[in-house]
Amino acid sequence: MKFGIIKERKNPPDRRVVLSPKACQLVKKKFPDAKIVVEPSDIRVFNDQQYKDLDIPVSGSIDDCDVLLGVKEVPISALIPNKKYFFFSHTIKKQPYNRKLLQAVLEKNIELYDHEVITNKKGIRLVAFGRYAGIVGAYNGIRTYGLKFDRFQLPKAETLPGSRALYDALLRIHLPPIKILLTGKGRVGNGAKEVLDTMKIKAVSVDEYLNNEFETPVYCQIDVLDYNKRKDRTSQQIIDFYKNPELYESDFMRFAKVTDMYISGHFYGDGAPYLYTREDVKSADFNIKVVADISCDINGPVATTIRASTIADPIYGYDPQTETETDFKNKNAIAVMAVDNLPCELPSDASEGFGESFVKHVIPAFFNGDKDGVLERARMTQNGKLTERFSYLQDYVDEKTEA
């Protein structure tokens, strides 16, 4: 089995990679029949020489590889027919902007495996960059607070060599006694929690957070039943919320009244109530002044997120009264950080973490007959057709796109 590490060609450039040099070396050690070749790249966080130093060949010819591994979408012009590809296709939610990509994958008889649907039998994702989105998102949130109120200036995460330097920078600043709210207890939420814990910000319960004042900064990490309630006020259970989200309404405003900075690290499911609306933000009770929206659903459950921001220009202001963008330093503006590709700011750490999971959960499937069904569940296309699991995308594929 021959694997090819492809050059990332999507613009803006992404420096991450599925397998670092050390991860490639580990694959070859664990699976002697595995061969790996790396396509040259001048943007990858690990340069060509770092692969060569560990006897991983670098070659411009990858046509003879069985499986091609990338991170972001591969441009249609660069797709090699009749190959197996792994990358984030951003098509499983019928994203209009990538319809042509999935159509091309089918036309070129490509077997596509999407990183986003690499799961275990219970449907839990096995490989993801979520932890690093959480880490960078929380860091950017703290950085935004410092800039908004002229208290301190942290360097951009992308200028730092890794997470250790990021934490060192955070430990040199001083936060006033603010209240920080964190939603989500998955990879993203817990990545953000790592940052707050490293800063030794005290974690407090929901009751303490809502009712007490503190002399030092504190944070509260909450889950869906903390900020949603059943409309009929009957007993609430997490399984009921996920099965019947339409029976619930947001209870987020009780937190918004006492929160200074909000970090959004939750997963938002279709049909669930919005956390807060634009009308909520106009209320005198809405106290939040900084929003670090890691989830970044535009015009969605976090109403202050009216567009994605960029690594180059990560912060914008939201004017509650006009519902429009403004200078984030304006007195009445809410400062919004909504970068939608946060792990790119820690490409080395993110790649190492992702590769570790990929080697553990995915690579073995190529050598054990896919005994756990990892490949089968992640396979979106085969023999020029959608697989049964992804047949719901047929109408999406069939729809014509404008030239």
Secondary structure, 3 states (H helix, E strand, C coil): CEEEECCCCCCCCCCCCCCCHHHHHHHHHHCCCCEEEECCCCCCCCCHHHHHCCCCCECCCCCCCCEEECCCCCCHHHCCCCCEEEECCCCCCCCHHHHHHHHHHHHCCCEEEEHHHCECCCCCECCCCHHHHHHHHHHHHHHHHHHHCCCCCCCCHHHCCCHHHHHHHHCCCCCCCCEEEEECCCHHHHHHHHHHHHCCCEECCHHHHHHCCCCCCEEEEECHHHHEEECCCCCCCHHHHHHCHHHEEECCHHHHCCCCEEEECCCCCCCCCCCECHHHHHCCCCCCCEEEECCCCCCCCECCCCCCECCCCCEEEEECCCCEEECCCCCCCEEEECECCHHHHCHHHHHHHHHHHHHHHCHHHHCCCCCCCHHHHHECEECCEECHHHHHHHHHHHCCCCC
